[in-house]
């Protein structure tokens, strides 16, 4: 009988991946700075797109709630939603103003959220080092 506590684990068929060590030297600092700038840019893109989508959602709520169009907040939201609607505001023309706002501005809000996600993905894709890029400076 053998003691199972003292035995080493059975070897695996494939070697386990080893985490990459931090890069030494100025190249490592350059990569960290580049990644930090990409994170800031990506976050900024997400925030801007989310704010635009929020303005469009506020427009939907104001139209469905039959807000007073002479109110300052309603006028502000109307002007900004017109500016960020991406041409969706007259795409569909149902008879009800509420449905028209929901469909058209809702599609524009979804487009802004999709653009924010796409921008973030592309920013990180261009910043990450390629597989064939050397990892040491």
Rosetta silent file (secondary structure, phi, psi, omega in degrees, C-alpha in Angstrom):
SEQUENCE: XXXXXXXXXXXXXXXXXXXXXXXXXXXXXXXXXXXXXXXXXXXXXXXXXXXXXXXXXXXXXXXXXXXXXXXXXXXXXXXXXXXXXXXXXXXXXXXXXXXXXXXXXXXXXXXXXXXXXXXXXXXXXXXXXXXXXXXXX
SCORE:     score description
SCORE:     0.000 S_00000001
   1 L     0.000  142.174  179.182    0.000    0.000    0.000 S_00000001
   2 L  -112.671  154.047  178.387    1.171    3.477   -0.802 S_00000001
   3 L   -83.717  117.301 -176.773    0.457    6.663    1.008 S_00000001
   4 L   -75.874  -20.469 -179.694   -1.760    8.809   -1.246 S_00000001
   5 L   -70.984  -31.384 -175.533   -1.033   12.008    0.732 S_00000001
   6 L   -92.135   -5.390 -178.780    2.639   12.032   -0.160 S_00000001
   7 L   -79.106  145.849  176.149    2.170   11.240   -3.839 S_00000001
   8 L   -80.126  155.819 -179.625    2.492   14.007   -6.357 S_00000001
   9 L   -65.040  153.361 -179.710   -0.473   14.629   -8.624 S_00000001
  10 L   -63.398  141.721 -179.578   -0.598   12.726  -11.852 S_00000001
  11 L   -66.530  144.210  178.875    1.045   14.570  -14.726 S_00000001
  12 L   -84.311  157.647 -178.668   -1.348   16.282  -17.078 S_00000001
  13 L   -70.071  -37.996 -179.550   -1.334   15.512  -20.740 S_00000001
  14 L  -114.078  143.991  178.064   -0.855   19.167  -21.732 S_00000001
  15 L   -68.754  145.212  178.500    1.294   21.665  -19.873 S_00000001
  16 L   -74.692  145.198  177.649   -0.586   24.286  -17.945 S_00000001
  17 L   -68.624  141.288  179.215   -0.271   27.867  -19.186 S_00000001
  18 L  -100.827  129.152  178.589    2.110   29.969  -17.163 S_00000001
  19 L   -62.065  142.462 -179.275    1.010   33.537  -16.447 S_00000001
  20 L   -68.991  138.612  177.021    3.230   36.068  -18.136 S_00000001
  21 L   -76.088  151.935  176.866    5.686   37.830  -15.884 S_00000001
  22 L   -59.528  141.228 -178.293    5.558   41.609  -15.786 S_00000001
  23 L   -73.735  133.408  177.897    7.705   43.088  -18.487 S_00000001
  24 L   -83.322  159.293  169.840   10.918   44.695  -17.240 S_00000001
  25 L    85.291 -171.286 -175.153   12.243   48.016  -18.394 S_00000001
  26 H   -67.809  -25.167  178.854   10.827   51.016  -20.219 S_00000001
  27 H   -63.679  -36.978  179.351    8.728   48.872  -22.561 S_00000001
  28 H   -65.906  -41.415  179.285    6.622   47.728  -19.613 S_00000001
  29 H   -65.674  -38.914  178.671    5.973   51.304  -18.515 S_00000001
  30 H   -63.431  -41.744  179.205    5.018   52.269  -22.060 S_00000001
  31 H   -66.158  -40.772  178.268    2.526   49.375  -22.249 S_00000001
  32 H   -63.403  -42.279  178.930    0.996   50.272  -18.891 S_00000001
  33 H   -64.828  -42.356  179.719    0.619   53.899  -19.969 S_00000001
  34 H   -63.183  -42.701  179.441   -0.903   52.879  -23.291 S_00000001
  35 H   -67.165  -38.345  178.751   -3.372   50.559  -21.550 S_00000001
  36 H   -63.749  -43.579  178.211   -4.276   53.251  -18.996 S_00000001
  37 H   -64.881  -37.299  177.532   -4.996   55.747  -21.785 S_00000001
  38 H   -65.323  -38.314  178.379   -7.085   53.145  -23.597 S_00000001
  39 H   -64.244  -43.125  178.849   -9.086   52.527  -20.426 S_00000001
  40 H   -64.218  -44.989 -179.728   -9.770   56.235  -20.009 S_00000001
  41 H   -64.372  -42.123  178.963  -10.765   56.615  -23.663 S_00000001
  42 H   -63.553  -43.398  178.586  -12.981   53.549  -23.542 S_00000001
  43 H   -63.298  -41.366  178.458  -14.709   54.757  -20.385 S_00000001
  44 H   -62.538  -42.110  178.063  -15.247   58.176  -21.938 S_00000001
  45 H   -62.347  -42.775  178.359  -16.815   56.600  -25.039 S_00000001
  46 H   -62.394  -43.969 -177.270  -19.128   54.504  -22.849 S_00000001
  47 H   -65.592  -45.446 -179.571  -20.190   57.500  -20.768 S_00000001
  48 H   -61.693  -46.020 -179.986  -20.881   59.739  -23.775 S_00000001
  49 H   -65.867  -37.358  178.376  -22.924   57.048  -25.527 S_00000001
  50 H   -67.965  -37.348  177.214  -24.822   56.241  -22.321 S_00000001
  51 H   -64.732  -43.471  178.079  -25.645   59.932  -21.778 S_00000001
  52 H   -62.336  -42.027  177.285  -26.969   60.207  -25.346 S_00000001
  53 H   -64.581  -37.192  177.508  -29.062   57.066  -24.825 S_00000001
  54 H   -64.165  -39.241  176.827  -30.315   58.525  -21.533 S_00000001
  55 H   -63.072  -41.799  178.777  -31.421   61.724  -23.274 S_00000001
  56 H   -66.112  -38.547  176.856  -33.330   59.645  -25.812 S_00000001
  57 H   -67.442  -36.244  175.389  -34.964   57.602  -23.063 S_00000001
  58 H   -63.197  -38.149  177.196  -35.932   60.821  -21.278 S_00000001
  59 H   -61.966  -41.686  178.254  -37.551   61.989  -24.531 S_00000001
  60 H   -60.975  -45.965 -179.179  -39.565   58.764  -24.676 S_00000001
  61 H   -63.402  -41.581 -178.887  -40.764   59.244  -21.104 S_00000001
  62 H   -67.735  -36.657  179.120  -41.697   62.880  -21.718 S_00000001
  63 H   -71.762  -45.409 -179.796  -43.653   62.068  -24.887 S_00000001
  64 H   -65.712  -36.940  178.735  -45.485   59.099  -23.355 S_00000001
  65 L   -79.393    0.210  178.439  -46.162   61.116  -20.185 S_00000001
  66 L    56.079   54.339 -178.947  -47.537   63.988  -22.293 S_00000001
  67 L   -70.551  155.603  178.537  -45.156   66.554  -20.797 S_00000001
  68 L   -69.230  116.638 -177.089  -45.706   70.279  -21.244 S_00000001
  69 L   -67.576  -17.076  179.049  -43.631   71.203  -24.349 S_00000001
  70 L   -84.844   -8.584  178.546  -43.121   74.768  -23.039 S_00000001
  71 L   -66.896  144.877 -178.109  -41.306   73.516  -19.933 S_00000001
  72 H   -63.910  -41.194  179.581  -37.566   74.221  -19.932 S_00000001
  73 H   -66.370  -43.754  179.970  -36.552   70.627  -19.174 S_00000001
  74 H   -64.345  -39.001  178.304  -38.847   69.262  -21.868 S_00000001
  75 H   -66.847  -41.449  177.928  -37.506   71.790  -24.391 S_00000001
  76 H   -60.726  -47.098 -179.595  -33.901   70.923  -23.474 S_00000001
  77 H   -65.811  -38.337  179.119  -34.554   67.191  -23.869 S_00000001
  78 H   -62.284  -45.579 -179.091  -36.421   67.777  -27.146 S_00000001
  79 H   -65.433  -46.702 -178.580  -33.521   69.746  -28.661 S_00000001
  80 H   -68.685  -38.134  179.312  -30.850   67.280  -27.517 S_00000001
  81 H   -66.827  -33.908  175.620  -32.854   64.225  -28.522 S_00000001
  82 H   -65.382  -38.275 -177.919  -33.303   65.703  -31.982 S_00000001
  83 H   -70.959  -30.888 -174.694  -29.523   66.255  -32.191 S_00000001
  84 L  -109.949   16.691 -176.108  -28.568   62.700  -31.136 S_00000001
  85 L   -78.142   -7.888  177.385  -31.360   60.708  -32.804 S_00000001
  86 L    58.011   27.136  179.094  -29.041   59.516  -35.620 S_00000001
  87 L    81.163    7.216 -179.172  -31.828   60.017  -38.163 S_00000001
  88 L   -85.382  -10.493 -169.082  -34.167   57.552  -36.442 S_00000001
  89 L   -65.587  -24.134  177.635  -36.743   60.119  -35.324 S_00000001
  90 L  -120.702   24.945 -178.072  -38.944   59.783  -38.432 S_00000001
  91 L   -67.952  -48.360  177.366  -38.092   56.231  -39.423 S_00000001
  92 L  -113.496  145.962 -177.268  -41.457   54.776  -38.370 S_00000001
  93 L  -129.494   65.527  173.651  -44.678   56.783  -38.334 S_00000001
  94 L   -67.500  161.778 -176.781  -47.336   55.107  -36.198 S_00000001
  95 L   -67.035  -35.484 -177.691  -50.448   57.158  -35.483 S_00000001
  96 L   -82.098  133.766  178.408  -49.756   57.436  -31.741 S_00000001
  97 H   -65.336  -34.874  179.047  -47.090   59.917  -30.660 S_00000001
  98 H   -64.362  -45.418  178.633  -46.126   57.631  -27.783 S_00000001
  99 H   -66.225  -38.288  179.545  -45.514   54.645  -30.046 S_00000001
 100 H   -61.473  -45.145  179.077  -43.666   56.829  -32.531 S_00000001
 101 H   -66.978  -42.091 -178.522  -41.324   58.087  -29.798 S_00000001
 102 H   -62.207  -46.842 -177.404  -40.879   54.635  -28.297 S_00000001
 103 H   -70.806  -51.962 -173.374  -39.947   52.958  -31.567 S_00000001
 104 H   -71.117  -51.674 -179.740  -37.859   55.692  -33.155 S_00000001
 105 H   -73.136  -28.444  175.242  -36.026   57.080  -30.126 S_00000001
 106 H   -65.338  -41.637  175.744  -35.766   53.604  -28.613 S_00000001
 107 H   -63.737  -39.733  178.295  -33.941   52.368  -31.710 S_00000001
 108 H   -64.944  -39.502  178.249  -31.648   55.387  -31.566 S_00000001
 109 H   -64.598  -42.451  176.432  -30.887   54.702  -27.888 S_00000001
 110 H   -63.099  -37.051  177.628  -30.060   51.078  -28.688 S_00000001
 111 H   -64.049  -41.492  178.370  -27.842   52.254  -31.528 S_00000001
 112 H   -64.572  -40.419  178.072  -25.939   54.551  -29.164 S_00000001
 113 H   -65.753  -38.812  176.422  -25.432   51.734  -26.659 S_00000001
 114 H   -66.112  -40.380  177.160  -24.208   49.470  -29.457 S_00000001
 115 H   -63.590  -37.731  177.565  -21.858   52.160  -30.760 S_00000001
 116 H   -64.507  -42.508  178.190  -20.422   52.603  -27.265 S_00000001
 117 H   -66.694  -40.669  178.430  -19.762   48.886  -26.923 S_00000001
 118 H   -64.818  -43.814  178.856  -18.234   48.726  -30.396 S_00000001
 119 H   -61.529  -43.745  178.939  -16.005   51.724  -29.733 S_00000001
 120 H   -62.012  -43.582  179.126  -14.779   50.220  -26.470 S_00000001
 121 H   -62.654  -44.031 -179.588  -14.030   46.892  -28.140 S_00000001
 122 H   -66.823  -37.539  178.108  -12.137   48.544  -30.978 S_00000001
 123 H   -61.299  -48.760  179.896  -10.124   50.724  -28.607 S_00000001
 124 H   -67.769  -34.277 -179.869   -8.963   47.712  -26.611 S_00000001
 125 H   -63.901  -38.364 -179.497   -8.389   45.657  -29.767 S_00000001
 126 H   -79.154  -20.773 -177.826   -5.978   48.268  -31.125 S_00000001
 127 H   -88.541  -35.665 -178.798   -4.200   48.713  -27.804 S_00000001
 128 L   -61.767  141.269  178.309   -3.605   45.076  -26.897 S_00000001
 129 L   -67.774  144.618  176.904   -0.294   43.759  -28.180 S_00000001
 130 L   -73.000  161.439 -179.642   -0.511   41.408  -31.128 S_00000001
 131 L   -63.694  -32.287 -178.209    0.558   37.818  -30.705 S_00000001
 132 L   -89.503   -2.096  178.958    3.563   38.333  -32.981 S_00000001
 133 L   -75.024  134.775 -179.700    4.620   41.556  -31.210 S_00000001
 134 L   -63.289  145.419 -176.335    7.754   41.072  -29.081 S_00000001
 135 L   -99.944   -3.495  177.975    7.076   41.040  -25.360 S_00000001
 136 L  -123.610  151.611 -176.654   10.444   42.314  -24.155 S_00000001
 137 L   -95.839    0.000    0.000   12.135   45.604  -24.781 S_00000001
